[in-house]
Amino acid sequence: MKALLRLLSRTKLYWGLLLICLVGALTSPHTSSGNNIFLSYGNLTDVLRQVSITGLVATGMTMVILLGGIDLSVGSVMGFSTVICAMLLTKPGWTTAAVIGVPAATLVSGVAVALAARFIFAGLARGRDVSAGRRREIALSSWRSTGLPGLLGLVVAIAVAWWTGNQVATKFGVLGVLLVAPCLALMLGAINGVLIVTGRLQPFIVTLAMMVSALGIARLTAGQDNAVVPVYTGTNATESFELLRSMLWGVLPVPSVFFLAAIVLFGAILRFTTFGRYAYAIGGNIEAAKLSGIKVAQVQLTAYLLSGLLAGIAGVLFVAQYRQGKPDAGAGLELDAIAAVVIGGTSLMGGRGGLAGTFVGVLIFGLLSDILQLQNIDSNVQLLMKGLIIVCTVLVQEQNLGQLIARWRFSRSPEASADPKTAESCRLPSAAKAQFAREDFDEAS
């Protein structure tokens, strides 16, 4: 019996998803032919398409929160990416988007290849973090560890500059915007990471400043007269961009493929790689992680880089789905992403959670919105219900609901009124109870 209860406790998130699906199936309206609208394949794929953008952002947010951080800038970064993507698709020549985007893609591509080559040729860096008192040790020669990776990075940077530069005169295609927009978002994420790591600033303050700054940059890039940059495939944009909103082999929406690929890839990274183990260790106890030789600064910087990168990809998918670029396209998206991550069981204190829970949390959020819309419930009531569900879900995930019920039941019992000291101890947290127990022991001694 205890084993069954433990199993139910570990899988309560999945039972919650099943319960929402059951409620949706039972309350869904039916078509004239008697088919259940909620369970129809078209409706389920539409839900998966709609949650893909939030899911990509939530994937990056999960890695940041696991480290005990937060990223409030992802919504504005995504909005900036939509503007860059829409302008590159529809405006030929050296516009503001091209002037910003081409050098950014060149720099990021070259540096990324150089770092990847250094990792391959030089092997894993060994030793403690510099801040812990010991420098890294690399066994291979300086040419293979520095010169060759730098040369490869330079070659790739020149190739990217030539390729993206040739697209400026004739508008960008699908591959072009999938390269440039995420690279720009990655650079904004890099600024977040550098300020947090080197400036030793709180992630909340840094990412809040970036949220405001990215929105301003997006509006300046779009121009004062362009609150929306429309994208019409086949007229002012290439017809091939329609690929990003189509169905892959008639089975899955292409945006959901990006989302599922991100969940699988980064889930495997967190589960099977050193980076993942370091992320959990840092979120659990950052001081202990530093003393054990973990390169805390590198892991934190990488997490914010990936968060920005995924927000940039989400921006391109937003343009494909809604056919427009808007500076405020991601307004409130950071809150939806954080809610999905927390519903999925990732602790805001860091060190606990994972992308499997985030995936379920994103689906719960999407299915709940779909159920409320099918019932034609007022949008304001939907917001209220979502807020209540978030609070209740977090209470269950943090295992605080049972404690609240136990306190309420005890406060109504005769024992509570007969012994005020016992009732007071039930309302105290465990740390305070331990302190009072030690004081009672000292008095008795």
C-alpha positions in Angstrom: 0.0 0.0 0.0 2.8 2.4 0.9 4.6 1.6 -2.4 1.4 2.4 -4.3 1.0 5.7 -2.5 4.6 6.6 -3.3 4.1 5.7 -6.9 1.0 7.9 -7.0 2.9 10.8 -5.3 5.7 10.6 -7.9 3.3 10.5 -10.9 0.7 13.0 -9.6 1.6 15.4 -12.4 0.7 12.8 -15.1 -2.5 12.0 -13.3 -3.4 15.7 -13.4 -2.8 15.7 -17.1 -5.1 12.7 -17.5 -7.7 14.3 -15.3 -7.7 17.4 -17.5 -8.1 15.3 -20.6 -11.0 13.5 -19.1 -12.7 16.7 -18.1 -12.2 18.1 -21.6 -13.6 14.9 -23.2 -16.7 14.9 -21.0 -17.5 18.6 -21.2 -16.6 19.1 -24.9 -19.3 20.0 -27.4 -19.9 17.7 -30.3 -20.2 18.3 -34.0 -23.3 17.8 -36.0 -22.1 14.3 -36.8 -21.6 13.5 -33.1 -17.8 13.7 -33.0 -16.2 15.0 -29.8 -14.5 18.3 -30.7 -11.9 18.1 -27.9 -10.7 14.7 -28.9 -10.6 15.4 -32.6 -7.2 15.1 -34.2 -7.4 18.6 -35.6 -8.1 20.1 -32.2 -5.3 18.2 -30.5 -2.7 19.2 -33.1 -3.9 22.8 -32.9 -3.3 22.7 -29.1 0.2 21.3 -29.8 0.9 24.0 -32.3 -0.3 26.8 -30.0 1.8 25.6 -27.0 5.0 25.1 -29.1 6.1 28.8 -28.7 5.5 28.8 -25.0 7.1 25.4 -24.7 10.3 26.5 -26.4 10.6 29.4 -24.1 9.7 27.2 -21.1 12.5 24.8 -22.1 15.1 27.5 -21.7 13.5 28.8 -18.6 13.7 25.4 -17.0 17.5 25.3 -17.3 17.7 28.8 -15.8 15.4 28.0 -12.9 17.2 24.7 -12.2 20.3 26.9 -11.4 18.2 29.0 -9.0 18.0 31.9 -11.5 15.2 33.5 -13.4 14.9 35.1 -16.9 12.3 37.8 -17.2 13.6 39.0 -20.6 12.5 36.0 -22.8 9.2 37.7 -23.8 10.9 40.9 -25.0 13.8 38.9 -26.6 11.2 36.9 -28.5 9.4 40.1 -29.6 12.7 41.5 -30.9 13.3 38.3 -32.8 9.9 38.6 -34.5 10.8 42.1 -35.7 14.2 41.0 -37.1 12.6 37.9 -38.8 9.8 39.9 -40.4 12.0 42.7 -41.6 14.6 40.3 -43.1 11.8 38.4 -44.9 10.0 41.4 -46.3 12.5 44.3 -46.7 15.5 44.0 -49.1 18.7 46.0 -48.7 20.6 47.0 -45.7 17.8 47.8 -43.4 18.3 48.2 -39.6 17.5 44.5 -39.1 20.2 43.4 -41.7 22.8 45.8 -40.3 22.3 44.3 -36.8 21.6 40.7 -37.8 24.4 39.9 -40.3 27.3 40.8 -38.1 25.6 39.1 -35.1 25.2 35.8 -37.1 28.7 36.0 -38.3 30.2 36.6 -34.8 28.1 34.0 -33.0 28.6 31.3 -35.7 32.4 31.8 -35.7 32.7 31.8 -31.9 30.4 28.8 -31.6 32.4 26.7 -34.0 35.7 27.8 -32.4 34.4 26.7 -28.9 33.1 23.4 -30.3 36.4 22.7 -32.0 38.3 23.6 -28.9 36.2 21.1 -26.9 36.8 18.4 -29.5 40.5 18.9 -30.1 41.6 19.9 -26.6 39.4 17.4 -24.7 37.5 18.2 -21.6 39.0 20.9 -19.4 40.0 19.4 -16.1 40.6 20.9 -12.7 38.9 23.4 -10.4 37.3 26.7 -11.3 39.6 29.7 -11.3 37.5 31.2 -8.5 38.0 28.1 -6.4 41.8 28.6 -6.5 43.0 26.3 -9.2 43.3 26.9 -13.0 42.2 24.5 -15.7 44.7 22.0 -17.1 44.7 21.1 -20.8 47.0 18.3 -21.8 47.2 18.9 -25.6 49.4 21.3 -27.5 48.5 25.0 -27.7 48.0 24.8 -31.5 45.5 22.0 -31.3 43.8 23.6 -28.3 43.7 27.2 -29.5 45.1 27.8 -33.0 43.1 25.1 -34.9 39.7 25.9 -33.3 40.3 29.6 -33.9 41.1 29.0 -37.6 38.0 26.9 -38.0 35.9 29.6 -36.3 37.3 32.2 -38.6 36.6 30.1 -41.7 33.0 29.6 -40.6 32.5 33.3 -39.8 33.7 34.3 -43.3 31.4 31.7 -44.9 28.4 32.9 -42.8 29.2 36.6 -43.6 29.4 35.8 -47.3 26.2 33.8 -47.4 24.0 36.1 -45.3 25.4 39.2 -47.1 24.3 37.7 -50.4 20.7 37.4 -49.1 20.4 41.1 -48.1 19.7 42.4 -51.6 17.0 39.8 -52.4 15.3 39.3 -48.9 16.1 36.4 -46.6 14.8 32.9 -46.9 13.8 30.3 -44.2 17.4 29.2 -43.4 18.6 32.8 -43.3 16.1 33.9 -40.6 16.5 30.7 -38.7 20.2 31.5 -38.4 20.1 35.3 -37.9 17.2 35.8 -35.5 18.3 33.1 -32.9 21.9 34.4 -33.1 20.7 37.9 -32.1 18.6 36.4 -29.3 21.6 34.4 -28.2 23.7 37.6 -28.0 21.1 39.2 -25.7 21.1 36.1 -23.6 24.9 36.3 -23.5 24.6 39.9 -22.1 22.3 38.6 -19.4 24.8 35.8 -18.5 27.9 38.0 -18.5 26.3 40.7 -16.3 25.1 38.0 -13.8 28.4 36.1 -13.7 31.0 38.9 -13.9 28.9 41.7 -12.4 27.6 39.5 -9.6 24.2 41.0 -10.0 20.9 39.4 -9.2 19.3 37.6 -12.2 15.9 39.3 -11.4 17.4 42.8 -11.8 19.5 41.9 -14.9 16.8 40.2 -16.8 14.3 42.9 -15.8 16.6 45.5 -17.3 17.0 43.4 -20.5 13.2 42.9 -20.7 12.8 46.7 -21.0 15.8 47.2 -23.2 15.0 44.5 -25.7 11.5 46.0 -26.1 13.0 49.4 -26.8 15.5 48.0 -29.3 12.7 46.1 -31.1 10.6 49.3 -31.4 13.6 51.3 -32.7 14.4 48.5 -35.2 10.9 48.4 -36.5 10.6 52.2 -36.7 8.1 54.5 -35.2 5.5 54.0 -37.9 5.7 50.1 -37.8 3.9 48.8 -34.8 3.4 45.6 -36.8 5.5 44.3 -39.7 3.2 42.1 -41.8 4.5 39.0 -43.5 2.5 37.5 -46.4 4.1 34.5 -48.0 4.0 34.6 -51.8 3.7 38.4 -52.0 6.1 40.3 -49.7 7.9 37.2 -48.4 9.2 34.0 -49.9 6.7 31.2 -50.4 9.0 28.7 -48.7 8.5 30.4 -45.4 5.1 28.7 -45.3 7.0 25.5 -44.5 7.2 26.6 -40.8 3.5 26.6 -40.3 2.7 23.4 -42.3 2.2 19.8 -41.2 5.1 17.5 -41.3 4.1 14.5 -43.4 0.5 15.4 -42.5 1.1 14.2 -38.9 2.6 16.9 -36.7 2.7 20.7 -37.0 6.3 21.9 -37.8 6.4 24.2 -34.7 5.6 21.3 -32.5 8.6 19.4 -34.1 10.9 22.2 -32.9 9.3 22.0 -29.4 9.5 18.2 -29.1 13.1 18.2 -30.5 14.1 20.8 -27.9 12.5 18.8 -25.0 14.3 15.6 -26.1 17.6 17.2 -26.8 17.9 19.3 -23.7 16.2 16.7 -21.6 19.0 14.3 -22.6 21.6 16.9 -21.8 20.2 17.5 -18.3 19.9 13.7 -17.7 23.1 12.3 -19.2 25.8 15.0 -19.4 28.1 16.7 -17.0 26.4 20.0 -17.7 23.1 18.6 -16.4 24.7 17.2 -13.2 26.4 20.5 -12.6 23.1 22.4 -13.1 21.4 20.4 -10.4 24.4 20.7 -8.1 24.5 24.5 -8.5 20.8 24.8 -7.9 21.0 22.7 -4.8 23.9 24.5 -3.2 26.0 26.9 -5.2 28.7 27.3 -2.5 29.2 23.5 -2.3 29.3 23.4 -6.1 32.1 25.9 -6.2 34.1 24.1 -3.5 33.7 20.8 -5.4 35.4 22.3 -8.5 32.4 22.9 -10.7 32.8 25.8 -13.1 29.8 27.6 -11.9 30.3 30.7 -14.1 30.4 28.7 -17.3 27.3 26.7 -16.4 25.3 29.8 -15.6 26.4 31.6 -18.7 25.5 28.6 -20.8 22.0 28.4 -19.4 21.2 32.1 -20.2 22.7 31.6 -23.7 20.4 28.7 -24.3 17.4 30.6 -22.9 18.0 33.4 -25.4 18.6 31.0 -28.3 15.3 29.2 -27.7 13.4 32.5 -27.4 14.9 33.5 -30.8 13.7 30.3 -32.4 10.2 30.9 -30.8 10.2 34.3 -32.4 10.7 32.9 -35.9 7.9 30.4 -35.3 5.6 33.2 -34.1 6.1 35.1 -37.3 5.3 31.9 -39.3 2.2 31.2 -37.3 0.7 34.8 -37.0 2.2 36.3 -40.1 3.6 39.4 -38.4 6.4 40.7 -36.4 5.6 42.8 -33.3 7.9 44.4 -30.7 5.5 43.4 -28.0 4.7 39.9 -29.4 6.1 38.3 -26.3 4.3 40.4 -23.7 3.5 38.2 -20.7 5.2 35.2 -22.3 7.8 35.0 -19.5 5.0 34.6 -16.9 3.4 31.7 -18.9 6.7 30.0 -19.3 7.4 30.3 -15.5 4.0 29.0 -14.7 4.4 26.0 -17.0 7.8 25.3 -15.4 6.5 25.5 -11.9 3.4 23.4 -12.7 5.8 20.8 -14.1 7.4 20.4 -10.7 10.6 22.5 -11.1 11.4 24.3 -7.8 11.9 28.1 -8.1 14.7 27.6 -5.5 16.6 25.5 -8.0 18.1 22.0 -7.9 14.9 20.0 -8.5 12.7 19.4 -11.5 13.3 18.5 -15.2 12.0 18.9 -18.7 9.7 16.0 -18.6 7.6 17.8 -16.0 7.9 21.1 -18.0 6.5 19.2 -21.1 3.5 18.1 -19.1 3.1 21.5 -17.5 3.0 23.1 -21.0 0.4 20.6 -22.1 -1.7 21.2 -19.0 -1.7 24.9 -19.7 -2.6 24.5 -23.3 -5.3 21.9 -22.8 -6.8 24.0 -20.0 -7.0 27.0 -22.3 -8.6 24.9 -25.0 -11.2 23.5 -22.7 -12.2 27.0 -21.5 -12.4 28.3 -25.0 -14.6 25.4 -26.2 -16.9 26.3 -23.3 -17.0 29.9 -24.4 -16.0 31.1 -21.0 -15.2 34.8 -20.6 -11.5 35.6 -21.1 -11.4 37.4 -17.7 -12.8 34.3 -16.0 -10.2 32.2 -17.8 -7.4 34.2 -16.3 -8.9 33.9 -12.9 -9.3 30.1 -13.2 -5.7 29.7 -14.6 -4.4 31.6 -11.6 -6.3 29.4 -9.1 -5.1 26.3 -10.9 -1.5 27.4 -10.8 -1.7 28.0 -7.1 -3.4 24.7 -6.3 -1.0 22.8 -8.6 2.1 24.3 -6.9 0.7 23.5 -3.5 0.4 19.9 -4.6 3.8 19.8 -6.3 5.6 21.3 -3.2 3.7 18.9 -0.9 2.3 21.7 1.1 -1.4 20.9 0.6 -1.3 18.0 2.9 0.4 20.1 5.6 -2.3 22.8 5.3 -5.1 20.2 5.6 -3.4 18.6 8.6 -3.1 21.9 10.3 -6.8 22.8 9.6 -8.0 19.4 10.9 -5.9 19.7 14.0 -7.1 23.3 14.7 -10.7 22.0 14.8 -9.9 19.0 17.0 -10.5 19.0 20.8 -6.8 18.4 21.5 -5.9 21.8 20.0 -8.2 23.7 22.3 -7.1 21.7 25.3 -3.4 22.2 24.7 -2.5 25.6 23.2 1.2 24.8 23.2 0.7 21.7 21.0 -1.6 23.7 18.7 1.0 26.4 18.4 3.7 23.9 17.6 1.6 22.5 14.7 1.5 26.0 13.1 5.3 26.4 13.3 7.7 25.3 10.6 9.9 22.4 11.2 13.0 24.5 11.9 11.2 26.5 14.6 9.9 23.2 16.1 13.5 21.9 16.3 14.7 25.1 17.9 12.0 25.0 20.6 12.7 21.3 21.2 16.4 22.1 21.9 15.4 24.9 24.3 13.1 22.6 26.2 15.9 20.0 26.4 18.3 22.6 27.8 15.8 23.8 30.4 15.2 20.2 31.5 18.9 19.6 31.8 
